[in-house]
Amino acid sequence: MCGIAGIVGAPGEAPSREALEAMGGTLAHRGPDDATLGLYGRAGFSFRRLSIIDVAGGAQPIDNED
């Protein structure tokens, strides 16, 4: 099991890092092995990971330059 939570802010407003951390904290039981935040303009995501497959290289989120 893993977990993801997200916020999309109003135009021109970035999501609160504190809110994303709190949301991720509520998902800790779903993924105790890794916790990551991703901030992308007005969208923000909190990821929790349970390492089952690709333990060494399965970090989330997966980004690209586009």
PQR file with spaces between the fields and no chain letter, atoms N, CA, C, O and H, PARSE charges and radii, in Angstrom:
ATOM       1  N    MET     1       0.836   -1.175    0.000 -0.4000 1.5000
ATOM       2  CA   MET     1       0.000    0.000    0.000 -0.0000 2.0000
ATOM       3  C    MET     1       0.880    1.237    0.000  0.5500 1.7000
ATOM       4  O    MET     1       1.932    1.260    0.640 -0.5500 1.4000
ATOM       5  N    CYS     2       0.457    2.243   -0.705 -0.4000 1.5000
ATOM       6  CA   CYS     2       1.094    3.551   -0.687 -0.0000 2.0000
ATOM       7  C    CYS     2      -0.019    4.578   -0.559  0.5500 1.7000
ATOM       8  O    CYS     2      -1.194    4.215   -0.525 -0.5500 1.4000
ATOM       9  H    CYS     2      -0.397    2.224   -1.226  0.4000 1.0000
ATOM      10  N    GLY     3       0.333    5.842   -0.487 -0.4000 1.5000
ATOM      11  CA   GLY     3      -0.689    6.871   -0.379 -0.0000 2.0000
ATOM      12  C    GLY     3      -0.283    8.129   -1.104  0.5500 1.7000
ATOM      13  O    GLY     3       0.903    8.441   -1.208 -0.5500 1.4000
ATOM      14  H    GLY     3       1.288    6.137   -0.515  0.4000 1.0000
ATOM      15  N    ILE     4      -1.276    8.861   -1.611 -0.4000 1.5000
ATOM      16  CA   ILE     4      -1.051   10.135   -2.263 -0.0000 2.0000
ATOM      17  C    ILE     4      -2.177   11.081   -1.855  0.5500 1.7000
ATOM      18  O    ILE     4      -3.341   10.688   -1.773 -0.5500 1.4000
ATOM      19  H    ILE     4      -2.240    8.607   -1.526  0.4000 1.0000
ATOM      20  N    ALA     5      -1.808   12.328   -1.604 -0.4000 1.5000
ATOM      21  CA   ALA     5      -2.783   13.372   -1.296 -0.0000 2.0000
ATOM      22  C    ALA     5      -2.358   14.608   -2.070  0.5500 1.7000
ATOM      23  O    ALA     5      -1.173   14.791   -2.348 -0.5500 1.4000
ATOM      24  H    ALA     5      -0.863   12.647   -1.671  0.4000 1.0000
ATOM      25  N    GLY     6      -3.305   15.448   -2.415 -0.4000 1.5000
ATOM      26  CA   GLY     6      -2.949   16.634   -3.185 -0.0000 2.0000
ATOM      27  C    GLY     6      -3.850   17.819   -2.927  0.5500 1.7000
ATOM      28  O    GLY     6      -4.967   17.687   -2.428 -0.5500 1.4000
ATOM      29  H    GLY     6      -4.268   15.299   -2.189  0.4000 1.0000
ATOM      30  N    ILE     7      -3.330   18.986   -3.281 -0.4000 1.5000
ATOM      31  CA   ILE     7      -4.055   20.250   -3.175 -0.0000 2.0000
ATOM      32  C    ILE     7      -3.807   21.026   -4.464  0.5500 1.7000
ATOM      33  O    ILE     7      -2.684   21.062   -4.966 -0.5500 1.4000
ATOM      34  H    ILE     7      -2.422   19.093   -3.687  0.4000 1.0000
ATOM      35  N    VAL     8      -4.849   21.643   -4.995 -0.4000 1.5000
ATOM      36  CA   VAL     8      -4.707   22.598   -6.088 -0.0000 2.0000
ATOM      37  C    VAL     8      -5.186   23.937   -5.556  0.5500 1.7000
ATOM      38  O    VAL     8      -6.337   24.075   -5.142 -0.5500 1.4000
ATOM      39  H    VAL     8      -5.761   21.614   -4.588  0.4000 1.0000
ATOM      40  N    GLY     9      -4.299   24.920   -5.569 -0.4000 1.5000
ATOM      41  CA   GLY     9      -4.628   26.238   -5.044 -0.0000 2.0000
ATOM      42  C    GLY     9      -5.342   27.101   -6.073  0.5500 1.7000
ATOM      43  O    GLY     9      -5.431   26.747   -7.249 -0.5500 1.4000
ATOM      44  H    GLY     9      -3.364   24.808   -5.905  0.4000 1.0000
ATOM      45  N    ALA    10      -5.839   28.220   -5.616 -0.4000 1.5000
ATOM      46  CA   ALA    10      -6.459   29.202   -6.504 -0.0000 2.0000
ATOM      47  C    ALA    10      -5.388   29.747   -7.454  0.5500 1.7000
ATOM      48  O    ALA    10      -4.200   29.680   -7.139 -0.5500 1.4000
ATOM      49  H    ALA    10      -5.767   28.507   -4.661  0.4000 1.0000
ATOM      50  N    PRO    11      -5.787   30.284   -8.608 -0.5600 1.5000
ATOM      51  CA   PRO    11      -4.794   30.838   -9.536  0.2800 2.0000
ATOM      52  C    PRO    11      -3.855   31.824   -8.835  0.5500 1.7000
ATOM      53  O    PRO    11      -4.291   32.740   -8.137 -0.5500 1.4000
ATOM      54  N    GLY    12      -2.567   31.609   -9.041 -0.4000 1.5000
ATOM      55  CA   GLY    12      -1.559   32.468   -8.441 -0.0000 2.0000
ATOM      56  C    GLY    12      -1.184   32.124   -7.012  0.5500 1.7000
ATOM      57  O    GLY    12      -0.330   32.793   -6.429 -0.5500 1.4000
ATOM      58  H    GLY    12      -2.213   30.866   -9.608  0.4000 1.0000
ATOM      59  N    GLU    13      -1.793   31.103   -6.429 -0.4000 1.5000
ATOM      60  CA   GLU    13      -1.503   30.726   -5.045 -0.0000 2.0000
ATOM      61  C    GLU    13      -0.893   29.331   -4.978  0.5500 1.7000
ATOM      62  O    GLU    13      -1.444   28.371   -5.518 -0.5500 1.4000
ATOM      63  H    GLU    13      -2.487   30.560   -6.902  0.4000 1.0000
ATOM      64  N    ALA    14       0.244   29.234   -4.311 -0.4000 1.5000
ATOM      65  CA   ALA    14       0.884   27.937   -4.100 -0.0000 2.0000
ATOM      66  C    ALA    14       0.254   27.259   -2.889  0.5500 1.7000
ATOM      67  O    ALA    14      -0.180   27.941   -1.961 -0.5500 1.4000
ATOM      68  H    ALA    14       0.692   30.013   -3.872  0.4000 1.0000
ATOM      69  N    PRO    15       0.198   25.935   -2.883 -0.5600 1.5000
ATOM      70  CA   PRO    15      -0.334   25.222   -1.725  0.2800 2.0000
ATOM      71  C    PRO    15       0.571   25.397   -0.504  0.5500 1.7000
ATOM      72  O    PRO    15       1.770   25.648   -0.632 -0.5500 1.4000
ATOM      73  N    SER    16      -0.012   25.264    0.645 -0.4000 1.5000
ATOM      74  CA   SER    16       0.718   25.362    1.903 -0.0000 2.0000
ATOM      75  C    SER    16       1.529   24.089    2.138  0.5500 1.7000
ATOM      76  O    SER    16       0.987   22.983    2.131 -0.5500 1.4000
ATOM      77  H    SER    16      -0.986   25.060    0.749  0.4000 1.0000
ATOM      78  N    ARG    17       2.830   24.259    2.346 -0.4000 1.5000
ATOM      79  CA   ARG    17       3.696   23.113    2.653 -0.0000 2.0000
ATOM      80  C    ARG    17       3.239   22.433    3.943  0.5500 1.7000
ATOM      81  O    ARG    17       3.258   21.206    4.045 -0.5500 1.4000
ATOM      82  H    ARG    17       3.271   25.156    2.351  0.4000 1.0000
ATOM      83  N    GLU    18       2.832   23.230    4.918 -0.4000 1.5000
ATOM      84  CA   GLU    18       2.370   22.678    6.196 -0.0000 2.0000
ATOM      85  C    GLU    18       1.123   21.820    6.004  0.5500 1.7000
ATOM      86  O    GLU    18       0.994   20.766    6.625 -0.5500 1.4000
ATOM      87  H    GLU    18       2.817   24.226    4.835  0.4000 1.0000
ATOM      88  N    ALA    19       0.209   22.265    5.151 -0.4000 1.5000
ATOM      89  CA   ALA    19      -1.002   21.479    4.882 -0.0000 2.0000
ATOM      90  C    ALA    19      -0.645   20.164    4.203  0.5500 1.7000
ATOM      91  O    ALA    19      -1.210   19.121    4.534 -0.5500 1.4000
ATOM      92  H    ALA    19       0.314   23.122    4.646  0.4000 1.0000
ATOM      93  N    LEU    20       0.291   20.205    3.252 -0.4000 1.5000
ATOM      94  CA   LEU    20       0.713   18.976    2.574 -0.0000 2.0000
ATOM      95  C    LEU    20       1.381   18.011    3.550  0.5500 1.7000
ATOM      96  O    LEU    20       1.149   16.804    3.483 -0.5500 1.4000
ATOM      97  H    LEU    20       0.750   21.052    2.983  0.4000 1.0000
ATOM      98  N    GLU    21       2.203   18.532    4.448 -0.4000 1.5000
ATOM      99  CA   GLU    21       2.847   17.674    5.451 -0.0000 2.0000
ATOM     100  C    GLU    21       1.810   17.037    6.368  0.5500 1.7000
ATOM     101  O    GLU    21       1.925   15.862    6.716 -0.5500 1.4000
ATOM     102  H    GLU    21       2.392   19.512    4.502  0.4000 1.0000
ATOM     103  N    ALA    22       0.801   17.806    6.760 -0.4000 1.5000
ATOM     104  CA   ALA    22      -0.259   17.264    7.619 -0.0000 2.0000
ATOM     105  C    ALA    22      -1.052   16.187    6.886  0.5500 1.7000
ATOM     106  O    ALA    22      -1.374   15.148    7.463 -0.5500 1.4000
ATOM     107  H    ALA    22       0.707   18.760    6.478  0.4000 1.0000
ATOM     108  N    MET    23      -1.365   16.435    5.618 -0.4000 1.5000
ATOM     109  CA   MET    23      -2.102   15.435    4.836 -0.0000 2.0000
ATOM     110  C    MET    23      -1.285   14.157    4.691  0.5500 1.7000
ATOM     111  O    MET    23      -1.818   13.055    4.817 -0.5500 1.4000
ATOM     112  H    MET    23      -1.103   17.279    5.150  0.4000 1.0000
ATOM     113  N    GLY    24       0.010   14.309    4.427 -0.4000 1.5000
ATOM     114  CA   GLY    24       0.884   13.147    4.325 -0.0000 2.0000
ATOM     115  C    GLY    24       0.974   12.387    5.636  0.5500 1.7000
ATOM     116  O    GLY    24       1.067   11.159    5.645 -0.5500 1.4000
ATOM     117  H    GLY    24       0.443   15.204    4.325  0.4000 1.0000
ATOM     118  N    GLY    25       0.946   13.113    6.737 -0.4000 1.5000
ATOM     119  CA   GLY    25       0.989   12.470    8.051 -0.0000 2.0000
ATOM     120  C    GLY    25      -0.198   11.558    8.294  0.5500 1.7000
ATOM     121  O    GLY    25      -0.070   10.529    8.957 -0.5500 1.4000
ATOM     122  H    GLY    25       0.870   14.110    6.730  0.4000 1.0000
ATOM     123  N    THR    26      -1.356   11.933    7.758 -0.4000 1.5000
ATOM     124  CA   THR    26      -2.536   11.079    7.937 -0.0000 2.0000
ATOM     125  C    THR    26      -2.437    9.799    7.120  0.5500 1.7000
ATOM     126  O    THR    26      -3.187    8.852    7.356 -0.5500 1.4000
ATOM     127  H    THR    26      -1.459   12.769    7.220  0.4000 1.0000
ATOM     128  N    LEU    27      -1.506    9.764    6.147 -0.4000 1.5000
ATOM     129  CA   LEU    27      -1.322    8.579    5.300 -0.0000 2.0000
ATOM     130  C    LEU    27      -0.127    7.730    5.731  0.5500 1.7000
ATOM     131  O    LEU    27       0.212    6.762    5.049 -0.5500 1.4000
ATOM     132  H    LEU    27      -0.897   10.533    5.955  0.4000 1.0000
ATOM     133  N    ALA    28       0.510    8.070    6.837 -0.4000 1.5000
ATOM     134  CA   ALA    28       1.738    7.392    7.256 -0.0000 2.0000
ATOM     135  C    ALA    28       1.566    5.881    7.377  0.5500 1.7000
ATOM     136  O    ALA    28       2.495    5.130    7.081 -0.5500 1.4000
ATOM     137  H    ALA    28       0.235    8.856    7.391  0.4000 1.0000
ATOM     138  N    HIS    29       0.407    5.432    7.802 -0.4000 1.5000
ATOM     139  CA   HIS    29       0.173    3.988    7.950 -0.0000 2.0000
ATOM     140  C    HIS    29       0.146    3.273    6.596  0.5500 1.7000
ATOM     141  O    HIS    29       0.316    2.055    6.541 -0.5500 1.4000
ATOM     142  H    HIS    29      -0.348    6.042    8.043  0.4000 1.0000
ATOM     143  N    ARG    30      -0.066    4.014    5.509 -0.4000 1.5000
ATOM     144  CA   ARG    30      -0.122    3.416    4.173 -0.0000 2.0000
ATOM     145  C    ARG    30       1.256    3.277    3.537  0.5500 1.7000
ATOM     146  O    ARG    30       1.435    2.497    2.602 -0.5500 1.4000
ATOM     147  H    ARG    30      -0.205    5.003    5.555  0.4000 1.0000
ATOM     148  N    GLY    31       2.233    4.034    4.043 -0.4000 1.5000
ATOM     149  CA   GLY    31       3.559    3.991    3.458 -0.0000 2.0000
ATOM     150  C    GLY    31       4.605    4.507    4.420  0.5500 1.7000
ATOM     151  O    GLY    31       4.981    5.677    4.352 -0.5500 1.4000
ATOM     152  H    GLY    31       2.088    4.668    4.802  0.4000 1.0000
ATOM     153  N    PRO    32       5.084    3.656    5.319 -0.5600 1.5000
ATOM     154  CA   PRO    32       6.031    4.114    6.336  0.2800 2.0000
ATOM     155  C    PRO    32       7.479    4.221    5.859  0.5500 1.7000
ATOM     156  O    PRO    32       8.332    4.699    6.606 -0.5500 1.4000
ATOM     157  N    ASP    33       7.774    3.786    4.628 -0.4000 1.5000
ATOM     158  CA   ASP    33       9.166    3.713    4.193 -0.0000 2.0000
ATOM     159  C    ASP    33       9.711    4.997    3.575  0.5500 1.7000
ATOM     160  O    ASP    33      10.926    5.193    3.550 -0.5500 1.4000
ATOM     161  H    ASP    33       7.081    3.397    4.021  0.4000 1.0000
ATOM     162  N    ASP    34       8.850    5.868    3.080 -0.4000 1.5000
ATOM     163  CA   ASP    34       9.320    7.105    2.461 -0.0000 2.0000
ATOM     164  C    ASP    34       8.195    8.125    2.462  0.5500 1.7000
ATOM     165  O    ASP    34       7.023    7.778    2.319 -0.5500 1.4000
ATOM     166  H    ASP    34       7.863    5.709    3.101  0.4000 1.0000
ATOM     167  N    ALA    35       8.564    9.380    2.625 -0.4000 1.5000
ATOM     168  CA   ALA    35       7.606   10.486    2.565 -0.0000 2.0000
ATOM     169  C    ALA    35       8.230   11.592    1.733  0.5500 1.7000
ATOM     170  O    ALA    35       9.356   12.014    1.994 -0.5500 1.4000
ATOM     171  H    ALA    35       9.516    9.663    2.742  0.4000 1.0000
ATOM     172  N    THR    36       7.496   12.063    0.727 -0.4000 1.5000
ATOM     173  CA   THR    36       8.000   13.091   -0.169 -0.0000 2.0000
ATOM     174  C    THR    36       6.901   14.086   -0.475  0.5500 1.7000
ATOM     175  O    THR    36       5.730   13.724   -0.588 -0.5500 1.4000
ATOM     176  H    THR    36       6.581   11.721    0.515  0.4000 1.0000
ATOM     177  N    LEU    37       7.289   15.345   -0.608 -0.4000 1.5000
ATOM     178  CA   LEU    37       6.363   16.381   -1.060 -0.0000 2.0000
ATOM     179  C    LEU    37       6.786   16.826   -2.448  0.5500 1.7000
ATOM     180  O    LEU    37       7.976   16.880   -2.756 -0.5500 1.4000
ATOM     181  H    LEU    37       8.240   15.639   -0.516  0.4000 1.0000
ATOM     182  N    GLY    38       5.814   17.143   -3.280 -0.4000 1.5000
ATOM     183  CA   GLY    38       6.082   17.713   -4.592 -0.0000 2.0000
ATOM     184  C    GLY    38       5.271   18.981   -4.761  0.5500 1.7000
ATOM     185  O    GLY    38       4.045   18.951   -4.649 -0.5500 1.4000
ATOM     186  H    GLY    38       4.846   17.100   -3.030  0.4000 1.0000
ATOM     187  N    LEU    39       5.937   20.096   -5.028 -0.4000 1.5000
ATOM     188  CA   LEU    39       5.263   21.370   -5.259 -0.0000 2.0000
ATOM     189  C    LEU    39       5.469   21.760   -6.718  0.5500 1.7000
ATOM     190  O    LEU    39       6.602   21.876   -7.184 -0.5500 1.4000
ATOM     191  H    LEU    39       6.933   20.120   -5.118  0.4000 1.0000
ATOM     192  N    TYR    40       4.365   21.962   -7.433 -0.4000 1.5000
ATOM     193  CA   TYR    40       4.394   22.241   -8.864 -0.0000 2.0000
ATOM     194  C    TYR    40       3.471   23.424   -9.156  0.5500 1.7000
ATOM     195  O    TYR    40       2.315   23.236   -9.533 -0.5500 1.4000
ATOM     196  H    TYR    40       3.445   21.868   -7.054  0.4000 1.0000
ATOM     197  N    GLY    41       3.981   24.627   -8.983 -0.4000 1.5000
ATOM     198  CA   GLY    41       3.150   25.807   -9.206 -0.0000 2.0000
ATOM     199  C    GLY    41       2.023   25.868   -8.194  0.5500 1.7000
ATOM     200  O    GLY    41       2.268   25.956   -6.990 -0.5500 1.4000
ATOM     201  H    GLY    41       4.920   24.779   -8.677  0.4000 1.0000
ATOM     202  N    ARG    42       0.787   25.822   -8.677 -0.4000 1.5000
ATOM     203  CA   ARG    42      -0.350   25.900   -7.755 -0.0000 2.0000
ATOM     204  C    ARG    42      -0.855   24.534   -7.298  0.5500 1.7000
ATOM     205  O    ARG    42      -1.872   24.445   -6.610 -0.5500 1.4000
ATOM     206  H    ARG    42       0.588   25.750   -9.655  0.4000 1.0000
ATOM     207  N    ALA    43      -0.146   23.468   -7.679 -0.4000 1.5000
ATOM     208  CA   ALA    43      -0.510   22.112   -7.247 -0.0000 2.0000
ATOM     209  C    ALA    43       0.573   21.565   -6.317  0.5500 1.7000
ATOM     210  O    ALA    43       1.762   21.829   -6.497 -0.5500 1.4000
ATOM     211  H    ALA    43       0.680   23.540   -8.238  0.4000 1.0000
ATOM     212  N    GLY    44       0.139   20.806   -5.332 -0.4000 1.5000
ATOM     213  CA   GLY    44       1.074   20.166   -4.423 -0.0000 2.0000
ATOM     214  C    GLY    44       0.605   18.764   -4.092  0.5500 1.7000
ATOM     215  O    GLY    44      -0.593   18.502   -3.990 -0.5500 1.4000
ATOM     216  H    GLY    44      -0.827   20.591   -5.186  0.4000 1.0000
ATOM     217  N    PHE    45       1.572   17.858   -3.924 -0.4000 1.5000
ATOM     218  CA   PHE    45       1.267   16.464   -3.640 -0.0000 2.0000
ATOM     219  C    PHE    45       2.104   15.977   -2.473  0.5500 1.7000
ATOM     220  O    PHE    45       3.238   16.414   -2.279 -0.5500 1.4000
ATOM     221  H    PHE    45       2.546   18.071   -4.007  0.4000 1.0000
ATOM     222  N    SER    46       1.537   15.075   -1.708 -0.4000 1.5000
ATOM     223  CA   SER    46       2.241   14.394   -0.632 -0.0000 2.0000
ATOM     224  C    SER    46       2.188   12.899   -0.935  0.5500 1.7000
ATOM     225  O    SER    46       1.115   12.338   -1.158 -0.5500 1.4000
ATOM     226  H    SER    46       0.616   14.720   -1.866  0.4000 1.0000
ATOM     227  N    PHE    47       3.354   12.266   -0.940 -0.4000 1.5000
ATOM     228  CA   PHE    47       3.453   10.846   -1.273 -0.0000 2.0000
ATOM     229  C    PHE    47       3.957   10.067   -0.067  0.5500 1.7000
ATOM     230  O    PHE    47       4.862   10.518    0.635 -0.5500 1.4000
ATOM     231  H    PHE    47       4.226   12.723   -0.758  0.4000 1.0000
ATOM     232  N    ARG    48       3.380    8.915    0.172 -0.4000 1.5000
ATOM     233  CA   ARG    48       3.867    7.973    1.187 -0.0000 2.0000
ATOM     234  C    ARG    48       4.121    6.651    0.482  0.5500 1.7000
ATOM     235  O    ARG    48       3.310    6.213   -0.334 -0.5500 1.4000
ATOM     236  H    ARG    48       2.645    8.548   -0.398  0.4000 1.0000
ATOM     237  N    ARG    49       5.246    6.014    0.793 -0.4000 1.5000
ATOM     238  CA   ARG    49       5.635    4.811    0.071 -0.0000 2.0000
ATOM     239  C    ARG    49       5.868    3.631    0.999  0.5500 1.7000
ATOM     240  O    ARG    49       6.516    3.749    2.039 -0.5500 1.4000
ATOM     241  H    ARG    49       5.905    6.370    1.456  0.4000 1.0000
ATOM     242  N    LEU    50       5.326    2.497    0.597 -0.4000 1.5000
ATOM     243  CA   LEU    50       5.622    1.210    1.207 -0.0000 2.0000
ATOM     244  C    LEU    50       6.508    0.470    0.215  0.5500 1.7000
ATOM     245  O    LEU    50       6.056    0.134   -0.880 -0.5500 1.4000
ATOM     246  H    LEU    50       4.799    2.401   -0.247  0.4000 1.0000
ATOM     247  N    SER    51       7.751    0.211    0.576 -0.4000 1.5000
ATOM     248  CA   SER    51       8.722   -0.395   -0.338 -0.0000 2.0000
ATOM     249  C    SER    51       8.486   -1.892   -0.469  0.5500 1.7000
ATOM     250  O    SER    51       8.824   -2.666    0.426 -0.5500 1.4000
ATOM     251  H    SER    51       8.117    0.483    1.465  0.4000 1.0000
ATOM     252  N    ILE    52       7.906   -2.286   -1.586 -0.4000 1.5000
ATOM     253  CA   ILE    52       7.675   -3.701   -1.874 -0.0000 2.0000
ATOM     254  C    ILE    52       8.397   -4.076   -3.162  0.5500 1.7000
ATOM     255  O    ILE    52       9.148   -5.051   -3.201 -0.5500 1.4000
ATOM     256  H    ILE    52       7.631   -1.657   -2.312  0.4000 1.0000
ATOM     257  N    ILE    53       8.165   -3.297   -4.212 -0.4000 1.5000
ATOM     258  CA   ILE    53       8.766   -3.537   -5.523 -0.0000 2.0000
ATOM     259  C    ILE    53       9.761   -2.416   -5.795  0.5500 1.7000
ATOM     260  O    ILE    53       9.496   -1.260   -5.467 -0.5500 1.4000
ATOM     261  H    ILE    53       7.556   -2.505   -4.180  0.4000 1.0000
ATOM     262  N    ASP    54      10.902   -2.747   -6.390 -0.4000 1.5000
ATOM     263  CA   ASP    54      11.954   -1.777   -6.708 -0.0000 2.0000
ATOM     264  C    ASP    54      12.315   -0.964   -5.468  0.5500 1.7000
ATOM     265  O    ASP    54      12.231    0.264   -5.456 -0.5500 1.4000
ATOM     266  H    ASP    54      11.117   -3.687   -6.657  0.4000 1.0000
ATOM     267  N    VAL    55      12.712   -1.678   -4.445 -0.4000 1.5000
ATOM     268  CA   VAL    55      12.983   -1.071   -3.141 -0.0000 2.0000
ATOM     269  C    VAL    55      14.007    0.056   -3.240  0.5500 1.7000
ATOM     270  O    VAL    55      13.835    1.095   -2.602 -0.5500 1.4000
ATOM     271  H    VAL    55      12.779   -2.676   -4.455  0.4000 1.0000
ATOM     272  N    ALA    56      15.066   -0.126   -4.024 -0.4000 1.5000
ATOM     273  CA   ALA    56      16.127    0.880   -4.094 -0.0000 2.0000
ATOM     274  C    ALA    56      15.787    2.047   -5.016  0.5500 1.7000
ATOM     275  O    ALA    56      16.217    3.172   -4.762 -0.5500 1.4000
ATOM     276  H    ALA    56      15.206   -0.970   -4.542  0.4000 1.0000
ATOM     277  N    GLY    57      15.027    1.805   -6.076 -0.4000 1.5000
ATOM     278  CA   GLY    57      14.838    2.847   -7.081 -0.0000 2.0000
ATOM     279  C    GLY    57      13.417    3.303   -7.299  0.5500 1.7000
ATOM     280  O    GLY    57      13.133    3.927   -8.322 -0.5500 1.4000
ATOM     281  H    GLY    57      14.677    0.891   -6.283  0.4000 1.0000
ATOM     282  N    GLY    58      12.526    3.024   -6.400 -0.4000 1.5000
ATOM     283  CA   GLY    58      11.121    3.338   -6.632 -0.0000 2.0000
ATOM     284  C    GLY    58      10.627    4.610   -5.979  0.5500 1.7000
ATOM     285  O    GLY    58       9.444    4.715   -5.656 -0.5500 1.4000
ATOM     286  H    GLY    58      12.756    2.517   -5.569  0.4000 1.0000
ATOM     287  N    ALA    59      11.507    5.584   -5.777 -0.4000 1.5000
ATOM     288  CA   ALA    59      11.101    6.819   -5.106 -0.0000 2.0000
ATOM     289  C    ALA    59      10.045    7.570   -5.915  0.5500 1.7000
ATOM     290  O    ALA    59      10.064    7.553   -7.145 -0.5500 1.4000
ATOM     291  H    ALA    59      12.468    5.499   -6.039  0.4000 1.0000
ATOM     292  N    GLN    60       9.140    8.217   -5.221 -0.4000 1.5000
ATOM     293  CA   GLN    60       8.087    9.018   -5.834 -0.0000 2.0000
ATOM     294  C    GLN    60       8.249   10.458   -5.371  0.5500 1.7000
ATOM     295  O    GLN    60       8.815   10.658   -4.296 -0.5500 1.4000
ATOM     296  H    GLN    60       9.125    8.230   -4.221  0.4000 1.0000
ATOM     297  N    PRO    61       7.814   11.439   -6.072 -0.5600 1.5000
ATOM     298  CA   PRO    61       7.217   11.389   -7.398  0.2800 2.0000
ATOM     299  C    PRO    61       8.287   11.224   -8.471  0.5500 1.7000
ATOM     300  O    PRO    61       9.461   11.527   -8.254 -0.5500 1.4000
ATOM     301  N    ILE    62       7.865   10.748   -9.607 -0.4000 1.5000
ATOM     302  CA   ILE    62       8.753   10.628  -10.757 -0.0000 2.0000
ATOM     303  C    ILE    62       8.553   11.891  -11.588  0.5500 1.7000
ATOM     304  O    ILE    62       7.457   12.142  -12.089 -0.5500 1.4000
ATOM     305  H    ILE    62       6.912   10.502   -9.783  0.4000 1.0000
ATOM     306  N    ASP    63       9.596   12.671  -11.732 -0.4000 1.5000
ATOM     307  CA   ASP    63       9.529   13.935  -12.473 -0.0000 2.0000
ATOM     308  C    ASP    63      10.179   13.794  -13.838  0.5500 1.7000
ATOM     309  O    ASP    63      10.973   12.884  -14.079 -0.5500 1.4000
ATOM     310  H    ASP    63      10.487   12.467  -11.326  0.4000 1.0000
ATOM     311  N    ASN    64       9.825   14.714  -14.726 -0.4000 1.5000
ATOM     312  CA   ASN    64      10.606   14.908  -15.937 -0.0000 2.0000
ATOM     313  C    ASN    64      10.651   16.397  -16.240  0.5500 1.7000
ATOM     314  O    ASN    64       9.923   17.177  -15.626 -0.5500 1.4000
ATOM     315  H    ASN    64       9.180   15.453  -14.531  0.4000 1.0000
ATOM     316  N    GLU    65      11.479   16.787  -17.159 -0.4000 1.5000
ATOM     317  CA   GLU    65      11.724   18.197  -17.423 -0.0000 2.0000
ATOM     318  C    GLU    65      10.537   18.910  -18.053  0.5500 1.7000
ATOM     319  O    GLU    65      10.473   20.139  -18.014 -0.5500 1.4000
ATOM     320  H    GLU    65      12.070   16.153  -17.657  0.4000 1.0000
ATOM     321  N    ASP    66       9.604   18.179  -18.627 -0.4000 1.5000
ATOM     322  CA   ASP    66       8.447   18.795  -19.284 -0.0000 2.0000
ATOM     323  C    ASP    66       7.426   19.164  -18.248  0.5500 1.7000
ATOM     324  O    ASP    66       6.369   19.698  -18.585 -0.5500 1.4000
ATOM     325  H    ASP    66       9.656   17.181  -18.658  0.4000 1.0000
